[in-house]
Amino acid sequence: MLRDDLTTGQDARRAEAEAIALVYRAAHRGDDQAALVAAITDALVDLDAAEERAAAARRVVSRGFVRGRVGTP
């Protein structure tokens, strides 16, 4: 897909990504490498947190199914 062929939603995400990139660049005083590493680090930390929340939700659902078994005393 060419960048000119982005849908409205993708275009909005790209604009959001560019705004975030500018904030990281400013926070790192124009050091593009440091800004990129910081952005990726933050994204990975957020991903880990989301995965942990999803795993916790799966555990809760799993316990609910086990406790709610039909025909068990």
PDB file as gemmi writes it, atoms N, CA and C in Angstrom:
CRYST1    1.000    1.000    1.000  90.00  90.00  90.00 P 1                      
ATOM      1  N   MET A   1       0.851  -1.174   0.000  1.00  0.00           N  
ATOM      2  CA  MET A   1       0.000   0.000   0.000  1.00  0.00           C  
ATOM      3  C   MET A   1       0.896   1.236   0.000  1.00  0.00           C  
ATOM      4  N   LEU A   2       0.629   2.148  -0.869  1.00  0.00           N  
ATOM      5  CA  LEU A   2       1.364   3.407  -0.911  1.00  0.00           C  
ATOM      6  C   LEU A   2       0.870   4.325   0.191  1.00  0.00           C  
ATOM      7  N   ARG A   3       1.743   5.165   0.685  1.00  0.00           N  
ATOM      8  CA  ARG A   3       1.345   6.088   1.745  1.00  0.00           C  
ATOM      9  C   ARG A   3       0.226   7.028   1.290  1.00  0.00           C  
ATOM     10  N   ASP A   4       0.146   7.302   0.009  1.00  0.00           N  
ATOM     11  CA  ASP A   4      -0.918   8.168  -0.515  1.00  0.00           C  
ATOM     12  C   ASP A   4      -2.256   7.451  -0.558  1.00  0.00           C  
ATOM     13  N   ASP A   5      -2.252   6.133  -0.384  1.00  0.00           N  
ATOM     14  CA  ASP A   5      -3.471   5.333  -0.460  1.00  0.00           C  
ATOM     15  C   ASP A   5      -4.058   5.024   0.918  1.00  0.00           C  
ATOM     16  N   LEU A   6      -3.645   5.759   1.949  1.00  0.00           N  
ATOM     17  CA  LEU A   6      -4.123   5.476   3.293  1.00  0.00           C  
ATOM     18  C   LEU A   6      -5.602   5.811   3.430  1.00  0.00           C  
ATOM     19  N   THR A   7      -6.293   4.998   4.195  1.00  0.00           N  
ATOM     20  CA  THR A   7      -7.689   5.290   4.493  1.00  0.00           C  
ATOM     21  C   THR A   7      -7.739   6.420   5.514  1.00  0.00           C  
ATOM     22  N   THR A   8      -8.919   6.928   5.762  1.00  0.00           N  
ATOM     23  CA  THR A   8      -9.067   8.029   6.706  1.00  0.00           C  
ATOM     24  C   THR A   8      -8.557   7.641   8.087  1.00  0.00           C  
ATOM     25  N   GLY A   9      -8.894   6.447   8.549  1.00  0.00           N  
ATOM     26  CA  GLY A   9      -8.427   5.987   9.857  1.00  0.00           C  
ATOM     27  C   GLY A   9      -6.917   5.855   9.916  1.00  0.00           C  
ATOM     28  N   GLN A  10      -6.337   5.310   8.864  1.00  0.00           N  
ATOM     29  CA  GLN A  10      -4.883   5.152   8.814  1.00  0.00           C  
ATOM     30  C   GLN A  10      -4.208   6.518   8.742  1.00  0.00           C  
ATOM     31  N   ASP A  11      -4.809   7.434   8.004  1.00  0.00           N  
ATOM     32  CA  ASP A  11      -4.261   8.777   7.887  1.00  0.00           C  
ATOM     33  C   ASP A  11      -4.271   9.470   9.250  1.00  0.00           C  
ATOM     34  N   ALA A  12      -5.335   9.269  10.015  1.00  0.00           N  
ATOM     35  CA  ALA A  12      -5.423   9.860  11.352  1.00  0.00           C  
ATOM     36  C   ALA A  12      -4.358   9.255  12.256  1.00  0.00           C  
ATOM     37  N   ARG A  13      -4.150   7.946  12.153  1.00  0.00           N  
ATOM     38  CA  ARG A  13      -3.118   7.282  12.960  1.00  0.00           C  
ATOM     39  C   ARG A  13      -1.738   7.798  12.588  1.00  0.00           C  
ATOM     40  N   ARG A  14      -1.507   8.002  11.302  1.00  0.00           N  
ATOM     41  CA  ARG A  14      -0.211   8.527  10.859  1.00  0.00           C  
ATOM     42  C   ARG A  14       0.022   9.920  11.425  1.00  0.00           C  
ATOM     43  N   ALA A  15      -1.004  10.753  11.397  1.00  0.00           N  
ATOM     44  CA  ALA A  15      -0.886  12.106  11.947  1.00  0.00           C  
ATOM     45  C   ALA A  15      -0.596  12.039  13.447  1.00  0.00           C  
ATOM     46  N   GLU A  16      -1.264  11.119  14.133  1.00  0.00           N  
ATOM     47  CA  GLU A  16      -1.025  10.936  15.565  1.00  0.00           C  
ATOM     48  C   GLU A  16       0.408  10.475  15.808  1.00  0.00           C  
ATOM     49  N   ALA A  17       0.888   9.544  14.997  1.00  0.00           N  
ATOM     50  CA  ALA A  17       2.253   9.041  15.136  1.00  0.00           C  
ATOM     51  C   ALA A  17       3.272  10.155  14.897  1.00  0.00           C  
ATOM     52  N   GLU A  18       3.016  10.992  13.912  1.00  0.00           N  
ATOM     53  CA  GLU A  18       3.928  12.102  13.636  1.00  0.00           C  
ATOM     54  C   GLU A  18       3.963  13.089  14.791  1.00  0.00           C  
ATOM     55  N   ALA A  19       2.806  13.352  15.401  1.00  0.00           N  
ATOM     56  CA  ALA A  19       2.752  14.260  16.547  1.00  0.00           C  
ATOM     57  C   ALA A  19       3.532  13.669  17.724  1.00  0.00           C  
ATOM     58  N   ILE A  20       3.369  12.381  17.957  1.00  0.00           N  
ATOM     59  CA  ILE A  20       4.094  11.716  19.043  1.00  0.00           C  
ATOM     60  C   ILE A  20       5.594  11.757  18.773  1.00  0.00           C  
ATOM     61  N   ALA A  21       5.983  11.507  17.530  1.00  0.00           N  
ATOM     62  CA  ALA A  21       7.402  11.537  17.165  1.00  0.00           C  
ATOM     63  C   ALA A  21       8.002  12.913  17.431  1.00  0.00           C  
ATOM     64  N   LEU A  22       7.256  13.958  17.115  1.00  0.00           N  
ATOM     65  CA  LEU A  22       7.761  15.317  17.368  1.00  0.00           C  
ATOM     66  C   LEU A  22       7.946  15.580  18.858  1.00  0.00           C  
ATOM     67  N   VAL A  23       7.034  15.063  19.675  1.00  0.00           N  
ATOM     68  CA  VAL A  23       7.156  15.241  21.129  1.00  0.00           C  
ATOM     69  C   VAL A  23       8.389  14.509  21.649  1.00  0.00           C  
ATOM     70  N   TYR A  24       8.583  13.275  21.208  1.00  0.00           N  
ATOM     71  CA  TYR A  24       9.773  12.523  21.640  1.00  0.00           C  
ATOM     72  C   TYR A  24      11.046  13.224  21.168  1.00  0.00           C  
ATOM     73  N   ARG A  25      11.041  13.716  19.935  1.00  0.00           N  
ATOM     74  CA  ARG A  25      12.233  14.401  19.401  1.00  0.00           C  
ATOM     75  C   ARG A  25      12.548  15.643  20.212  1.00  0.00           C  
ATOM     76  N   ALA A  26      11.512  16.414  20.543  1.00  0.00           N  
ATOM     77  CA  ALA A  26      11.712  17.617  21.353  1.00  0.00           C  
ATOM     78  C   ALA A  26      12.215  17.256  22.748  1.00  0.00           C  
ATOM     79  N   ALA A  27      11.665  16.200  23.329  1.00  0.00           N  
ATOM     80  CA  ALA A  27      12.084  15.781  24.663  1.00  0.00           C  
ATOM     81  C   ALA A  27      13.546  15.338  24.688  1.00  0.00           C  
ATOM     82  N   HIS A  28      14.040  14.899  23.548  1.00  0.00           N  
ATOM     83  CA  HIS A  28      15.428  14.437  23.453  1.00  0.00           C  
ATOM     84  C   HIS A  28      16.290  15.428  22.682  1.00  0.00           C  
ATOM     85  N   ARG A  29      15.828  16.676  22.678  1.00  0.00           N  
ATOM     86  CA  ARG A  29      16.583  17.804  22.103  1.00  0.00           C  
ATOM     87  C   ARG A  29      17.101  17.532  20.688  1.00  0.00           C  
ATOM     88  N   GLY A  30      16.224  16.954  19.856  1.00  0.00           N  
ATOM     89  CA  GLY A  30      16.569  16.742  18.460  1.00  0.00           C  
ATOM     90  C   GLY A  30      17.388  15.499  18.179  1.00  0.00           C  
ATOM     91  N   ASP A  31      17.693  14.734  19.198  1.00  0.00           N  
ATOM     92  CA  ASP A  31      18.464  13.499  19.012  1.00  0.00           C  
ATOM     93  C   ASP A  31      17.501  12.406  18.535  1.00  0.00           C  
ATOM     94  N   ASP A  32      17.461  12.208  17.223  1.00  0.00           N  
ATOM     95  CA  ASP A  32      16.517  11.258  16.632  1.00  0.00           C  
ATOM     96  C   ASP A  32      16.710   9.837  17.142  1.00  0.00           C  
ATOM     97  N   GLN A  33      17.952   9.417  17.305  1.00  0.00           N  
ATOM     98  CA  GLN A  33      18.233   8.058  17.786  1.00  0.00           C  
ATOM     99  C   GLN A  33      17.684   7.867  19.203  1.00  0.00           C  
ATOM    100  N   ALA A  34      17.957   8.805  20.089  1.00  0.00           N  
ATOM    101  CA  ALA A  34      17.475   8.700  21.471  1.00  0.00           C  
ATOM    102  C   ALA A  34      15.951   8.756  21.513  1.00  0.00           C  
ATOM    103  N   ALA A  35      15.361   9.592  20.682  1.00  0.00           N  
ATOM    104  CA  ALA A  35      13.899   9.700  20.636  1.00  0.00           C  
ATOM    105  C   ALA A  35      13.279   8.393  20.159  1.00  0.00           C  
ATOM    106  N   LEU A  36      13.859   7.794  19.146  1.00  0.00           N  
ATOM    107  CA  LEU A  36      13.343   6.530  18.623  1.00  0.00           C  
ATOM    108  C   LEU A  36      13.453   5.424  19.665  1.00  0.00           C  
ATOM    109  N   VAL A  37      14.599   5.336  20.315  1.00  0.00           N  
ATOM    110  CA  VAL A  37      14.786   4.302  21.343  1.00  0.00           C  
ATOM    111  C   VAL A  37      13.797   4.517  22.492  1.00  0.00           C  
ATOM    112  N   ALA A  38      13.593   5.743  22.911  1.00  0.00           N  
ATOM    113  CA  ALA A  38      12.652   6.029  24.002  1.00  0.00           C  
ATOM    114  C   ALA A  38      11.227   5.670  23.592  1.00  0.00           C  
ATOM    115  N   ALA A  39      10.844   6.002  22.370  1.00  0.00           N  
ATOM    116  CA  ALA A  39       9.489   5.694  21.894  1.00  0.00           C  
ATOM    117  C   ALA A  39       9.271   4.182  21.824  1.00  0.00           C  
ATOM    118  N   ILE A  40      10.246   3.461  21.321  1.00  0.00           N  
ATOM    119  CA  ILE A  40      10.120   2.005  21.225  1.00  0.00           C  
ATOM    120  C   ILE A  40      10.092   1.385  22.618  1.00  0.00           C  
ATOM    121  N   THR A  41      10.933   1.871  23.518  1.00  0.00           N  
ATOM    122  CA  THR A  41      10.938   1.370  24.893  1.00  0.00           C  
ATOM    123  C   THR A  41       9.582   1.575  25.542  1.00  0.00           C  
ATOM    124  N   ASP A  42       9.024   2.775  25.406  1.00  0.00           N  
ATOM    125  CA  ASP A  42       7.701   3.055  25.977  1.00  0.00           C  
ATOM    126  C   ASP A  42       6.633   2.150  25.370  1.00  0.00           C  
ATOM    127  N   ALA A  43       6.711   1.934  24.061  1.00  0.00           N  
ATOM    128  CA  ALA A  43       5.735   1.065  23.394  1.00  0.00           C  
ATOM    129  C   ALA A  43       5.843  -0.375  23.902  1.00  0.00           C  
ATOM    130  N   LEU A  44       7.057  -0.860  24.107  1.00  0.00           N  
ATOM    131  CA  LEU A  44       7.247  -2.221  24.611  1.00  0.00           C  
ATOM    132  C   LEU A  44       6.751  -2.362  26.052  1.00  0.00           C  
ATOM    133  N   VAL A  45       6.978  -1.348  26.869  1.00  0.00           N  
ATOM    134  CA  VAL A  45       6.476  -1.369  28.247  1.00  0.00           C  
ATOM    135  C   VAL A  45       4.945  -1.399  28.228  1.00  0.00           C  
ATOM    136  N   ASP A  46       4.337  -0.569  27.374  1.00  0.00           N  
ATOM    137  CA  ASP A  46       2.874  -0.567  27.251  1.00  0.00           C  
ATOM    138  C   ASP A  46       2.360  -1.919  26.752  1.00  0.00           C  
ATOM    139  N   LEU A  47       3.071  -2.524  25.818  1.00  0.00           N  
ATOM    140  CA  LEU A  47       2.679  -3.832  25.298  1.00  0.00           C  
ATOM    141  C   LEU A  47       2.746  -4.895  26.388  1.00  0.00           C  
ATOM    142  N   ASP A  48       3.814  -4.875  27.179  1.00  0.00           N  
ATOM    143  CA  ASP A  48       3.926  -5.821  28.296  1.00  0.00           C  
ATOM    144  C   ASP A  48       2.763  -5.656  29.271  1.00  0.00           C  
ATOM    145  N   ALA A  49       2.421  -4.418  29.592  1.00  0.00           N  
ATOM    146  CA  ALA A  49       1.320  -4.155  30.520  1.00  0.00           C  
ATOM    147  C   ALA A  49      -0.005  -4.647  29.940  1.00  0.00           C  
ATOM    148  N   ALA A  50      -0.223  -4.422  28.652  1.00  0.00           N  
ATOM    149  CA  ALA A  50      -1.459  -4.883  28.008  1.00  0.00           C  
ATOM    150  C   ALA A  50      -1.527  -6.401  27.990  1.00  0.00           C  
ATOM    151  N   GLU A  51      -0.400  -7.051  27.726  1.00  0.00           N  
ATOM    152  CA  GLU A  51      -0.373  -8.515  27.722  1.00  0.00           C  
ATOM    153  C   GLU A  51      -0.659  -9.067  29.113  1.00  0.00           C  
ATOM    154  N   GLU A  52      -0.137  -8.408  30.136  1.00  0.00           N  
ATOM    155  CA  GLU A  52      -0.396  -8.848  31.507  1.00  0.00           C  
ATOM    156  C   GLU A  52      -1.873  -8.673  31.866  1.00  0.00           C  
ATOM    157  N   ARG A  53      -2.474  -7.556  31.453  1.00  0.00           N  
ATOM    158  CA  ARG A  53      -3.909  -7.359  31.707  1.00  0.00           C  
ATOM    159  C   ARG A  53      -4.734  -8.407  30.982  1.00  0.00           C  
ATOM    160  N   ALA A  54      -4.362  -8.738  29.754  1.00  0.00           N  
ATOM    161  CA  ALA A  54      -5.095  -9.757  28.995  1.00  0.00           C  
ATOM    162  C   ALA A  54      -4.950 -11.126  29.654  1.00  0.00           C  
ATOM    163  N   ALA A  55      -3.757 -11.450  30.122  1.00  0.00           N  
ATOM    164  CA  ALA A  55      -3.540 -12.734  30.799  1.00  0.00           C  
ATOM    165  C   ALA A  55      -4.350 -12.798  32.089  1.00  0.00           C  
ATOM    166  N   ALA A  56      -4.402 -11.701  32.830  1.00  0.00           N  
ATOM    167  CA  ALA A  56      -5.182 -11.660  34.066  1.00  0.00           C  
ATOM    168  C   ALA A  56      -6.664 -11.848  33.755  1.00  0.00           C  
ATOM    169  N   ALA A  57      -7.140 -11.230  32.689  1.00  0.00           N  
ATOM    170  CA  ALA A  57      -8.547 -11.384  32.304  1.00  0.00           C  
ATOM    171  C   ALA A  57      -8.846 -12.823  31.900  1.00  0.00           C  
ATOM    172  N   ARG A  58      -7.912 -13.463  31.180  1.00  0.00           N  
ATOM    173  CA  ARG A  58      -8.108 -14.871  30.811  1.00  0.00           C  
ATOM    174  C   ARG A  58      -8.159 -15.763  32.036  1.00  0.00           C  
ATOM    175  N   ARG A  59      -7.314 -15.471  33.034  1.00  0.00           N  
ATOM    176  CA  ARG A  59      -7.329 -16.274  34.263  1.00  0.00           C  
ATOM    177  C   ARG A  59      -8.665 -16.123  34.988  1.00  0.00           C  
ATOM    178  N   VAL A  60      -9.193 -14.921  35.040  1.00  0.00           N  
ATOM    179  CA  VAL A  60     -10.472 -14.685  35.708  1.00  0.00           C  
ATOM    180  C   VAL A  60     -11.589 -15.423  34.976  1.00  0.00           C  
ATOM    181  N   VAL A  61     -11.599 -15.345  33.674  1.00  0.00           N  
ATOM    182  CA  VAL A  61     -12.618 -16.043  32.885  1.00  0.00           C  
ATOM    183  C   VAL A  61     -12.488 -17.537  33.079  1.00  0.00           C  
ATOM    184  N   SER A  62     -11.263 -18.045  33.052  1.00  0.00           N  
ATOM    185  CA  SER A  62     -11.043 -19.473  33.222  1.00  0.00           C  
ATOM    186  C   SER A  62     -11.550 -19.936  34.581  1.00  0.00           C  
ATOM    187  N   ARG A  63     -11.263 -19.193  35.644  1.00  0.00           N  
ATOM    188  CA  ARG A  63     -11.751 -19.555  36.973  1.00  0.00           C  
ATOM    189  C   ARG A  63     -13.268 -19.532  37.011  1.00  0.00           C  
ATOM    190  N   GLY A  64     -13.863 -18.581  36.320  1.00  0.00           N  
ATOM    191  CA  GLY A  64     -15.322 -18.508  36.274  1.00  0.00           C  
ATOM    192  C   GLY A  64     -15.928 -19.731  35.631  1.00  0.00           C  
ATOM    193  N   PHE A  65     -15.319 -20.227  34.570  1.00  0.00           N  
ATOM    194  CA  PHE A  65     -15.829 -21.434  33.915  1.00  0.00           C  
ATOM    195  C   PHE A  65     -15.670 -22.644  34.825  1.00  0.00           C  
ATOM    196  N   VAL A  66     -14.553 -22.748  35.501  1.00  0.00           N  
ATOM    197  CA  VAL A  66     -14.319 -23.882  36.387  1.00  0.00           C  
ATOM    198  C   VAL A  66     -15.287 -23.858  37.554  1.00  0.00           C  
ATOM    199  N   ARG A  67     -15.499 -22.704  38.147  1.00  0.00           N  
ATOM    200  CA  ARG A  67     -16.431 -22.595  39.278  1.00  0.00           C  
ATOM    201  C   ARG A  67     -17.875 -22.795  38.859  1.00  0.00           C  
ATOM    202  N   GLY A  68     -18.194 -22.481  37.632  1.00  0.00           N  
ATOM    203  CA  GLY A  68     -19.572 -22.554  37.190  1.00  0.00           C  
ATOM    204  C   GLY A  68     -19.928 -23.847  36.498  1.00  0.00           C  
ATOM    205  N   ARG A  69     -19.116 -24.891  36.670  1.00  0.00           N  
ATOM    206  CA  ARG A  69     -19.391 -26.177  36.011  1.00  0.00           C  
ATOM    207  C   ARG A  69     -20.766 -26.710  36.392  1.00  0.00           C  
ATOM    208  N   VAL A  70     -21.437 -27.237  35.415  1.00  0.00           N  
ATOM    209  CA  VAL A  70     -22.762 -27.821  35.634  1.00  0.00           C  
ATOM    210  C   VAL A  70     -22.578 -29.255  36.109  1.00  0.00           C  
ATOM    211  N   GLY A  71     -23.371 -29.638  37.141  1.00  0.00           N  
ATOM    212  CA  GLY A  71     -23.364 -31.014  37.607  1.00  0.00           C  
ATOM    213  C   GLY A  71     -22.296 -31.345  38.613  1.00  0.00           C  
ATOM    214  N   THR A  72     -21.564 -30.350  39.108  1.00  0.00           N  
ATOM    215  CA  THR A  72     -20.552 -30.617  40.134  1.00  0.00           C  
ATOM    216  C   THR A  72     -21.089 -30.135  41.480  1.00  0.00           C  
ATOM    217  N   PRO A  73     -20.783 -30.861  42.535  1.00  0.00           N  
ATOM    218  CA  PRO A  73     -21.279 -30.462  43.854  1.00  0.00           C  
ATOM    219  C   PRO A  73     -20.625 -29.209  44.388  1.00  0.00           C  
TER     220      PRO A  73                                                      
END                                                                             
